[in-house]
């Protein structure tokens, strides 16, 4: 992999799938061998921080992170303690991504989200205090992290981007159309300037739904079906409305009341697939990744979904097919 930061490419693994921690470590090792910059883990049915720790112990050079860890699942003191531990075990390769999840999903666990943005801001501040050795828990004062732990905030709205810009080291959007990314990044950078933090670097790590196939029609169809899954969640429908897809989201919302996900998928516009996903042949995927980099993404993360394969198999094949170590440029 080259020294140019534009070469950075990562993978995000999902605990919402059937992959085991051992699978994740093996896939991370494959990514490391193929020149990837990073492997991140999201939080679904499994523990993102625990899986990130396993990957840290099983790799040597990769950056490891959470994309994202759910703030409602852990006290910030505990999150900072675990992040500090992973940072030490990896000799400074850990990146902590934090986010708020979805109100309906939290409610199913009996968790009241409350004022999510206020909770997120307070959580981020408390976690930073712990990482920097300023927090106390009873008799215990948290030691400052031996290695810096960059903290990124998941955000798909201007308001959340402002929190990221004011307090964090970077922004982690998800499913944000490429044309809308500059809106979020400008909000974050303006907030950063207002907080007089321009002397510190600020990054953008974006998880991109990825569908690699020589059959571009099949890849686009799989991408559309994938987006129909996320369209079931109000947060993403709102984001896509703000980005100019209001008519399609209104149609999908009506369909989802009584219809099926496949019926909803037919209403996903081609333009939305083009703006959110990477799909098709490896060459086309690299070309589409460049659009995200040009919009301000420092590290795109491939969130691989199968076209005609199982997810873990598709992930392994995609790691090889899109390997940064085999590409002179994107």
N, C-alpha and C positions, 0 to 999 in steps of 0.2 A: 504494500500500500504506500502511496506517495506521501510527501510531507504536506502537500496542499490540503488545507482544511476542507476544500470543496470535495475532496475524495471521501469524506467520512460517510459511512453507511452502516446502519445498525439493523438488528432484528428485534422484534418484540414477540415474546411468547405468552400464551394465554392460559391462565389457570382455570378458565372456563371450559377448557377442552379436557380430554382424557389423558393428556400427557403427564407422566410422572416426573418427580424431581430428577430422577436418573436420566429420563429422556431429555429434560431441559439441559442438564450438564453436558450430555453427549452432543446435543445440537449446538450448544455454546462452544464446545471444543472444535466442532466442525467449522463454525463461523470464524473462530480465531485462526484456524489453519488457512482459511480462505481470505484472510485480510480484512475482515470486518472490524469496524471501530468499537462496536458495543453490542451488548445483548441486554434487553430490558424485559421485565416481567410485569404483566398486569394482574389485577386482583379480581378474581371471579369467585370460583369455588375454593380456591387455595390461597395460601399466604404468600404474597409477593415478596416480602422481606426475607422470609425463610428460604424461598427459592433463589433469590438473589445471593444470599449467603452461600448456598450450595454451589452456585455457579462461580462465585468468587474463589472458593476453595478448589474448584476443578479447572481453573484457567490461570494464565500467567500475565497476559497483556491486555485483554479486553477491558474496556470500561463496562461496569455493571450498574444497572439501575432499576428503579420501579417506575412503571408507566401505566397506572399510577398506584400508589398505596392509598387506601381509603382512610380519610382522617377520622371517620366515625368509629372505626374498629379499634383504635388504640389511643391511649393518653399520649400527649406530645412528649412527655418525659420518657416514656417507654420507646416511642418512635425514634427519638434522638439517641437513646442508649443503644438501640439495635443498629441504627445507621452508623454510629461511632464505631461499634464493634466490626461491622462489615468493612468500614473504611480501613481499620487496622489490619484485618485479615487479608485485605486486597492491596495493602500498601498504597492506599489513596486512589483506588479505581472506582469508588462507589459514588453514584449520583442519586439523590433522593427526590423522586417525583411524588407530589401530594395532590389529591383531588377530593371532590365531594360526592361522587357517585350520583345516584338518582333517588328522588324522594320516594317513589313507589317501592323501589327495591329495599330501601332502608326501612320503610314502614312495614314491609313483610317480616322484618326481624324485630319489630317493636321499637325501632329507633326513630326518634323525632328529629328531623333535620333542622328544625328551627329556622333562623335567618342564616341561610347557608353561607352567604358571602361574609357576614360578620363572624361566623364560626370559623371560616377558612382563614380570615385575616388574623384572628386571635391565635389560631392553631399554628400558623406559620411563624408568627412572632415568638410564641412560646418554644417552638422547636428550635429556632435559631438561638434563642437564649440558652437552651440546654446544650446545643452543640458548641457554643462559645464559652461555656462554663459559668453562666450567670444564673442558672436555675437551681432551686433548692427543693428537695422533697423530704420534709421532716428533718431528720438529723443529717441528711445526705445532700451535699452539693455536687451537681453533675460536673465531672471533669471536662475541660475543653477537649474537643476532638484532636487527636494527635495529627490526623491528616484532614485537610479541608474537605467538607462534604457539600458540594454544590447542591442547592435546593431549587427545584423547579416547581412551578405551580401549574396545574392543569387548568386551562381556561378557554372557553369558546365565546365569551362575551367581553365587551369593552370593560365592563366593571371588574371582572376577574383578571383581565389583562393588566389593569391598573394595580391590583394587589401584587401581581407578579413583578411589575416594574418597580414598585415602591419598596418591596421587601426581599425579593428572591433573586436568584442568579439567572433565571430564565423562565420561559413560557413553554408549556406542553399542550398545544391544542390537539383536538382529535376530530376528524371528519370535517374539518374546515375547508370549504372550497378555496382553491388556490387564489382566486381573485379577491377573496375576503381576508386572506392572511395579513396583507399590509395594514388593514384597519386595526386589527388586534395588536400588531407589532408597533404601529405608530402610537397607540394608546399606552402601551407598556413603556415605550421609550420616552414619551412625554412625561409620564408619571415618574420615571427614573430621573429625568432632568429636574422635575419639581422637588424631588427628594434629595437632590444634589448628590446623586450616586453615579454620575457620568464617568467617574474614574475607574469603575469596575466593569468588567465585560458582562454582556447579557446575551444569552443564547436562545435558540428556538429548536426544540426537538419535537418532531411531528411523526406520529404513527400513521402510516399510509396503507390502506387495504391494498393487497398485492395479489394478482392473479396471473401467473406465468403460463402461457400456452401458445403453441404454434397456431392454434385455432382461435383467431381473434374474436370471432362471433361468440364462441363458447365462453371465452374469457370475459367478454362484456356482459353476457347473460349472467354468469356467476357473480360478477361485481354488482349488477343490478339487484339480484336476489339478496346479496349480502347487505346492501344499503336498505332494502326493504325491512330487514330485521331491525336495524337501528332506527328506522322511521317509526317503529312502535313506541319509542321513548320520546316524550315531549321536548326534552332538552335539545335533541338533534333536529326535530322538526322546526323548533323556533330558530335554531342557528341557520338552517337552510332557507327559511322564510326571509330572514334578515339578508341573506346573500342573494336574494332575487328569485327564489323558487317557491313563492307563496302559493300559486295556483296548483302546482303539483302536490304540495304538502296538504292543502285543503282537500284535494281529491283522495289522497292516501288516508288521511284521518277519517274521512267518511267511510271508506272501504273497510278500514280496520275495525269498525264497530260491529260489522256482521260478516265480513268477507275474510279471505285468506291472505297470508303473506305473499303467495304467488300472484294473487290478483293485485295486491299493492305494488309488487315489483314491476308490473306492466306500466305503472304510472311514474316510475323513476325516470326522469328525462336523461337522454344521452349526455346532455351538457353537464348534468350533475355527476354522472359517472366519470366524465372526462376531467372534472375539476377536483374530484376527491380521491380517485383511485389510480393505481398503476396496473396496467393489464396488457396482455398480448405477448409478443415475442420478447426475448431478452433485449434486443436492440430497441424496440419500442418502449420497453419498461425504463431503460436508461434515459431515453429521450424525455419521457414523462417525469422522471425524477428530477431532471434538470429544471423543469418548470417550478417545482417546489423550492429548489435551492435559489433560483432567481427571485422568488418571492420573499426570501429571507430565512429559509429553514437551514440551520447549520448542520443538523444531523437528521436525515429522514430515517425512519425505522420501518422496515418491511413487516407489515402485519399480514402474514401469508394465509390465504384461504385456498382450498382446493378448487380446481376446475373439474378434473375427472380423476380424483385421487383422494386418499385420506389426508387429513391436515398435517400430521407429522411427516408423512412421506412427501407431501408437497413442499413443506418447509425445507426439508433436506435437499430436495432437488433445486429449489429456488436459491438456496445459499450457494450452491455450485454454479447455477446458471447465471446469477447476477454478481458473482464474486468480484469484489474490487481488485483483488490481486491479479485478475486476468484482464482488467480493463485499463487502457492507457488514459482514458477520460470518459466522462459521462455525456 
